[in-house]
Amino acid sequence: MLDGQFEDYCVADEQASEYDLLGAMNWACSNGANCTAIQENQPCYLPNTPKDHASYAFNSYYQNMKHQGGGCYFTATAVLTGADPSKKPQEILSIHVCKIARSFKGINNSKLDLVKFL
């Protein structure tokens, strides 16, 4: 909970096609999402599925941009949830589950993303 409000997360819609997810993810990564962590050999690369990578990118974009009017739509490939996607039962056993825990301004107002490993 932040500032007395429930946190929300933007994740890939289970019914979205892989093709649509990839297109929307590429847009998110080019327009405000920090997608470095889902690149090969980076901490959130695995699981390497379009749905998992899109969820990471969508949530990164949403958390970074929601206070500037950014939404969670991505051409109908994403949904908002109040449930922390990194705590889904099937993923708790995976050492590769990670999420953007917080984005904040660092030294000289540089933007930092903290990545949490579960």
trRosetta pair geometry for C-beta under 8 A, 3 or more apart (Angstrom, degrees):
i j d omega theta_ij theta_ji phi_ij phi_ji
1 4 6.8 14 163 -125 113 11
1 5 6.6 167 -163 76 79 33
1 6 6.0 -47 -111 -104 84 41
1 7 6.4 -131 -93 -22 32 86
2 5 5.9 -26 73 60 70 86
2 7 6.0 82 0 -78 100 89
6 82 5.6 -5 150 -142 132 114
7 82 7.3 124 83 -151 57 65
7 84 7.4 37 91 -80 126 89
8 80 5.2 4 173 -171 124 107
8 81 6.9 155 -160 77 76 32
8 82 5.7 -49 -106 -94 73 59
9 59 5.3 -11 -164 -118 82 120
9 62 7.6 118 -164 82 35 143
9 80 7.1 142 73 -156 41 58
9 81 5.3 -29 64 66 93 84
9 82 7.5 138 17 -116 85 12
9 83 7.3 -77 35 77 125 46
9 84 6.4 120 -33 -119 146 40
9 85 5.5 -157 135 -10 154 101
10 55 7.9 178 112 -155 58 59
10 58 4.5 -125 123 141 104 99
10 59 4.8 174 59 -90 77 56
10 61 7.2 -71 79 69 146 87
10 62 3.6 129 3 -23 140 158
10 63 7.8 -146 18 -31 106 71
10 72 3.6 -145 -117 -124 119 123
10 78 5.3 23 178 171 94 130
10 79 7.5 171 -149 85 57 28
10 80 5.8 -33 -95 -96 66 65
10 81 8.0 154 -93 20 21 74
11 55 4.3 8 -145 -135 77 103
11 58 6.3 146 -112 79 16 132
11 59 6.4 14 -74 -55 61 108
11 78 6.5 159 83 -152 26 82
11 79 6.3 -27 65 62 77 75
11 81 5.8 -14 18 13 119 121
11 85 5.0 137 -88 -72 139 147
12 16 6.0 -112 -177 44 89 132
12 21 5.6 26 -138 -126 127 119
12 50 7.8 135 -130 128 163 74
12 51 4.8 -158 83 -152 153 68
12 52 7.9 -81 14 -52 137 17
12 54 4.2 76 -78 97 124 116
12 55 4.5 -85 -2 -63 93 80
12 58 6.3 161 -59 3 63 144
12 77 6.3 -32 -143 154 74 87
12 78 6.0 -59 -105 -102 33 68
12 79 8.0 15 124 20 15 80
13 16 4.4 101 70 -24 95 104
13 76 7.1 -35 9 157 157 60
13 77 5.5 -146 25 -175 106 35
13 78 5.9 -137 -27 -90 88 11
13 79 5.0 98 -88 -20 84 102
14 51 7.7 34 -114 -136 50 134
16 20 5.1 -119 -175 85 97 120
16 21 5.1 115 121 -61 122 92
16 24 7.8 -48 -175 17 149 143
16 51 8.0 145 68 -105 102 85
16 54 7.8 -124 91 123 142 163
16 76 7.2 165 -97 119 104 70
16 77 3.9 81 -126 -139 152 79
16 78 7.7 6 -39 -49 153 42
17 20 4.6 90 58 10 86 101
17 21 6.8 -149 93 -7 44 87
18 21 5.5 -55 -145 37 32 114
18 22 6.3 34 157 -22 66 105
18 50 4.4 115 -145 44 86 162
18 51 7.7 -71 -103 -44 76 76
19 22 6.1 -56 -152 33 26 109
19 23 6.7 23 154 -14 61 107
20 23 5.8 -56 -149 38 33 111
20 24 6.2 27 157 -13 68 110
20 75 6.7 -132 -167 101 105 116
20 76 7.9 -37 171 81 144 81
20 77 5.0 -172 134 -87 107 127
21 24 5.9 -62 -146 43 28 106
21 25 5.9 30 156 -22 67 110
21 50 4.6 108 95 154 132 111
21 51 6.3 -61 -147 -85 165 49
21 54 4.2 -81 -175 -62 102 159
21 77 5.4 172 -91 -173 58 135
22 25 5.6 -53 -141 37 28 113
22 26 6.4 31 157 -21 62 104
22 50 5.5 -63 -61 -136 85 120
22 54 7.3 -93 -71 -73 35 114
23 26 5.9 -54 -151 33 28 111
23 27 6.7 28 151 -17 62 104
23 75 7.5 -27 101 49 114 145
24 27 5.6 -52 -152 35 35 113
24 28 6.4 37 151 -20 67 104
24 54 6.5 55 83 -146 102 116
24 58 7.3 16 134 -81 113 104
24 74 3.9 78 -166 176 130 110
24 75 5.6 -143 -88 40 112 101
24 77 4.5 -162 -1 51 162 145
24 78 7.0 -165 152 -30 149 104
25 28 5.6 -52 -147 36 33 112
25 29 6.2 31 156 -17 66 107
25 35 7.8 105 173 -112 91 140
25 50 7.2 -147 -10 -163 148 77
25 53 6.0 50 -149 119 154 94
25 54 4.2 -102 -71 -106 116 75
25 57 4.5 103 -147 54 82 155
25 58 7.3 -71 -100 -44 71 81
26 29 5.8 -55 -144 39 29 110
26 30 6.3 19 157 -11 63 113
27 30 6.0 -70 -150 43 28 105
27 31 5.9 -8 164 6 67 124
27 74 7.1 162 70 -136 124 88
28 31 6.3 -82 -137 51 23 93
28 32 7.2 -71 -168 61 59 79
28 33 4.2 37 150 -10 90 139
28 35 7.5 114 106 -61 91 120
28 54 7.8 113 26 -151 143 64
28 57 4.3 119 94 150 132 105
28 58 5.7 -98 -103 -85 164 47
28 60 7.2 112 156 68 116 95
28 61 4.2 -102 -157 -40 100 144
28 74 6.5 -20 -56 -105 113 124
29 33 5.1 -63 -92 73 42 112
29 35 3.9 -15 -122 -16 109 148
29 57 5.3 -55 -58 -139 86 127
31 61 6.8 38 87 -129 85 122
32 60 7.9 171 119 124 71 83
32 61 5.0 89 89 -135 99 78
32 64 5.1 -179 162 99 98 128
32 65 4.6 40 153 -56 156 125
32 70 6.4 -126 96 -100 164 153
33 57 4.6 67 156 -164 163 70
33 58 7.4 -32 -94 -65 142 14
33 60 3.9 89 -152 94 87 110
33 61 3.8 -48 -65 -57 96 82
33 64 6.7 176 -99 24 40 137
34 37 7.3 55 123 1 92 96
34 60 5.2 -131 42 -175 67 134
34 64 7.0 130 -12 -60 91 146
34 100 7.4 112 58 -95 111 134
34 103 7.9 154 5 -106 133 121
34 111 7.8 -159 -63 119 134 120
34 113 5.0 -161 66 -18 155 151
35 38 5.4 -57 -170 42 77 106
35 39 6.9 97 134 -43 81 87
35 53 7.9 51 -151 -175 108 93
35 56 7.4 108 -125 113 72 106
35 57 5.2 9 -96 -104 108 98
35 60 6.7 179 -69 62 60 159
36 39 5.9 -45 -164 4 40 117
36 42 6.2 -173 148 -136 65 158
37 42 5.0 -168 -153 145 34 125
37 43 5.5 -41 -154 59 95 87
37 44 4.0 44 143 24 103 116
37 45 7.7 -141 152 -44 54 61
37 56 7.0 -126 85 175 107 138
37 98 6.8 -113 166 101 137 135
37 100 8.0 174 23 -71 151 82
37 113 7.7 -110 -25 106 127 134
37 115 5.6 154 -108 -99 149 144
38 42 6.6 -36 4 78 7 127
38 44 5.0 -50 -79 99 64 100
38 45 5.8 125 -162 -96 42 48
38 53 4.8 124 -179 -134 142 89
38 56 5.1 147 -63 88 133 148
38 57 6.8 -76 23 -53 154 88
39 42 4.6 72 62 -3 75 133
39 45 6.4 -53 91 -88 27 105
40 45 5.5 89 -114 -131 31 147
41 45 6.7 64 12 -25 19 156
42 45 5.1 120 57 -41 72 101
43 96 7.8 176 171 -149 58 70
43 98 5.7 40 132 -12 104 168
43 115 5.9 117 83 132 142 153
43 117 6.9 -92 180 -80 127 110
44 56 5.8 138 147 -126 139 154
44 96 7.2 125 -132 173 41 83
44 98 4.4 -111 -91 63 100 119
44 99 7.9 116 -113 -70 137 27
44 115 6.7 -129 -39 -152 117 132
45 48 5.9 -1 158 -81 78 95
45 96 7.7 -75 66 -163 58 124
46 94 7.8 -145 127 -180 99 122
46 96 4.0 -61 93 -160 98 161
47 52 4.8 134 77 -16 92 169
47 94 7.0 -48 -39 -156 101 158
47 96 6.3 130 -36 95 57 136
48 52 7.3 -108 -106 65 7 128
48 53 7.2 25 -147 -46 48 115
49 52 4.5 85 57 11 91 103
49 53 6.8 -171 80 -3 44 87
50 53 6.1 -62 -141 45 27 105
50 54 5.8 27 161 -20 66 113
51 54 5.9 -57 -141 39 23 110
51 55 6.3 27 158 -22 62 107
52 55 5.8 -51 -147 33 29 112
52 56 6.6 29 154 -18 62 104
53 56 5.7 -53 -151 35 33 112
53 57 6.3 29 153 -15 67 108
54 57 5.7 -57 -144 42 32 108
54 58 5.9 33 157 -21 69 108
54 74 8.0 148 -175 147 107 160
54 77 6.9 -78 176 142 142 122
54 78 7.6 -146 152 -82 105 96
55 58 5.8 -52 -139 38 27 110
55 59 6.2 21 162 -13 63 110
55 85 6.0 -139 172 149 136 166
56 59 6.2 -63 -148 41 24 105
56 60 6.2 26 154 -21 63 109
56 99 7.3 -147 -119 -119 81 59
56 100 7.8 120 -161 -19 76 94
57 60 5.7 -54 -145 35 29 113
57 61 6.3 29 156 -17 64 106
58 61 5.9 -57 -151 37 29 110
58 62 6.1 25 154 -18 65 111
58 72 6.5 78 172 -141 106 86
58 74 5.9 -74 -113 -28 111 152
58 77 7.9 -145 -84 103 138 94
58 78 4.6 173 -150 -113 149 139
59 62 5.5 -53 -139 40 33 112
59 63 6.0 29 162 -16 67 107
59 85 7.3 -133 -61 29 150 134
59 99 6.9 -42 111 -154 151 98
59 100 6.4 180 119 30 104 110
60 63 6.2 -57 -143 39 24 105
60 64 6.1 16 160 -12 62 115
60 100 5.4 119 -99 -25 76 146
60 113 7.2 -1 -136 -124 104 151
61 64 6.0 -69 -147 44 24 106
61 65 5.6 -19 172 14 66 123
61 70 6.2 -139 155 171 85 140
62 65 6.6 -75 -127 52 18 88
62 66 5.4 35 177 -53 65 107
62 70 6.3 -164 -121 121 41 110
62 71 7.3 -23 -116 150 89 21
62 72 4.8 22 -103 -79 132 98
62 78 8.0 -171 -53 158 129 149
62 80 7.9 164 -153 -101 155 89
63 66 6.6 -22 -116 1 18 113
63 100 5.8 -166 53 96 157 135
63 103 5.7 137 130 2 110 122
64 70 7.2 9 86 47 69 161
64 103 5.6 30 -92 25 75 178
64 111 7.7 52 -134 -173 110 145
65 68 5.2 -74 -161 52 63 104
65 69 7.3 -54 161 67 89 50
65 70 2.6 49 122 -3 113 155
66 69 7.9 176 -166 39 29 7
66 70 5.3 -81 -71 70 37 88
66 71 7.4 89 -113 -92 74 30
66 72 7.9 -3 -92 -37 107 94
72 78 5.1 -117 174 121 79 124
72 79 7.1 43 138 166 116 10
72 80 4.9 113 79 -66 150 88
73 76 6.7 -15 178 -59 79 40
73 78 6.3 128 157 57 5 101
74 77 4.6 -72 110 55 105 95
74 78 4.3 70 34 -2 119 117
81 85 6.9 97 70 -58 135 93
83 87 7.4 -124 172 66 83 101
83 88 7.7 77 141 -78 120 78
84 87 4.5 52 89 13 107 112
84 99 7.5 -126 -172 2 94 172
85 88 6.1 -9 -165 -28 51 108
85 91 7.9 34 156 35 66 158
85 99 7.0 138 70 -93 89 133
86 91 6.8 -117 -162 111 41 136
86 97 5.2 131 -155 163 84 110
86 98 6.9 -22 -123 177 129 7
86 99 4.3 -103 -49 -25 135 127
86 116 7.3 86 149 88 173 110
86 118 5.6 146 159 -15 113 144
87 91 7.5 -170 -157 73 4 107
87 92 6.6 33 -153 -81 51 98
87 118 7.4 -158 -84 -136 66 164
88 91 4.7 63 67 17 92 109
88 92 7.3 -150 84 -33 43 79
89 92 5.9 -38 -148 1 34 116
90 93 7.7 -59 -179 25 35 100
91 94 5.2 -53 -162 27 60 118
91 97 4.7 109 161 -91 108 135
91 118 8.0 64 130 77 96 135
92 97 7.2 -45 -101 13 25 162
92 118 6.9 -82 -136 135 58 127
94 97 4.9 107 84 -31 102 95
95 117 7.5 15 179 -178 67 110
97 117 7.5 118 81 -157 60 55
97 118 4.8 -37 91 51 110 111
98 115 5.3 20 174 178 128 100
98 116 6.1 166 -153 78 75 50
98 117 5.2 -31 -96 -96 101 58
98 118 6.9 -177 -89 5 47 80
99 115 7.4 164 79 -150 27 64
99 116 5.8 -15 58 53 76 99
99 118 7.9 30 6 -22 95 113
100 103 6.3 4 171 -49 125 91
100 113 5.2 -57 -134 -166 107 112
100 114 7.2 106 -163 68 60 54
100 115 6.5 -48 -102 -99 48 62
100 116 7.8 86 180 10 8 88
101 114 4.6 -52 57 96 108 103
101 115 6.8 140 -1 -140 95 11
101 116 3.9 93 -59 -31 120 116
102 113 7.7 175 89 -149 43 49
102 114 5.1 19 52 35 81 116
103 111 6.4 1 -176 -173 103 99
103 112 7.0 167 -153 84 56 48
103 113 5.2 -22 -101 -99 83 73
103 114 7.7 -157 -79 15 36 72
104 111 7.7 164 89 -149 24 59
104 112 5.9 -20 66 60 70 95
104 114 7.7 15 17 -14 100 104
105 109 5.0 -30 -163 -139 120 54
105 110 7.1 125 -162 61 64 32
105 111 6.3 -46 -104 -96 55 54
105 112 7.4 107 -154 14 10 87
106 109 7.6 90 62 -179 49 5
106 110 4.7 -36 62 71 102 86
106 111 7.1 125 9 -144 92 4
106 112 4.2 77 -40 -26 120 123
107 110 6.2 1 70 26 60 106
